[in-house]
């Protein structure tokens, strides 16, 4: 559940939401908001960027915040799992 939009040449912003549930009862525990600002490489095969992850309880209270960097590589229908270095 979310959106992304191009904000500049090779630059994109993402705003996604996720829901976290209790594994035993199935009750909703948290709403999570993931935001990213990413820059696509000129080849279109990789990207780098930053993210924030904000967690809210079911009353809408902010309970956690994480921020960091992201990197990604394009996958194709022929991409296989590679060993982790």
HELIX and SHEET records of a PDB file:
SHEET    1   A 5 UNK A   2  UNK A   8  0                                        
SHEET    2   A 5 UNK A  11  UNK A  21 -1                                        
SHEET    3   A 5 UNK A  28  UNK A  40 -1                                        
SHEET    4   A 5 UNK A  46  UNK A  57 -1                                        
SHEET    5   A 5 UNK A  62  UNK A  73 -1                                        
END                                                                             
